[in-house]
Amino acid sequence: MSNKVEVLVRLFETIEKRSMDDPSQSYTAQLLSEGKEKCIAKLKEESLETIEAAEKEEISQIIYESADLIYHLLVLWKKFGLTPDQIYEELEKREGKTGLRK
């Protein structure tokens, strides 16, 4: 199972590396250079596309759009200076809880 999780680590590392690239040569660098609004807009767009695929019960599209959604989420983390470790720590805090917030 860990090898499958490592793909997320590698993806974030790639995003970090590409953030330094020329925006005209890298989609990731372009997104990051266009500001937080663009990163947020892309995350919204991919979220909606994932939802639409689920509503239509199009399994292959759910998979495809979910991958896009995860990529754009990681780009957003990078834009805000977050690391996957910060997210993992929050998930660990929630582990075993009901998920209900007060």
VENZITA-V773619 format. One record per pair of residues at least 12 apart in sequence whose ideal C-beta (glycine too) atoms are under 6 Angstrom apart, sorted by the first residue. I is the first residue (numbers start at 1). J is the second residue. D is the distance in whole Angstrom. If there is no record, write none. Layout:
I;J;D / I;J;D
//
This chain:
11;74;6 / 12;74;5 / 12;84;5 / 15;28;6 / 15;74;5 / 15;75;6 / 15;78;5 / 19;32;5 / 19;78;6 / 31;75;5 / 32;79;6 / 36;79;6 / 39;75;6 / 39;76;5 / 39;79;5 / 42;72;5 / 43;72;5 / 43;76;5 / 46;68;5 / 46;69;4 / 46;72;5 / 49;65;5 / 50;65;4 / 50;66;6 / 50;69;5 / 53;65;5
//
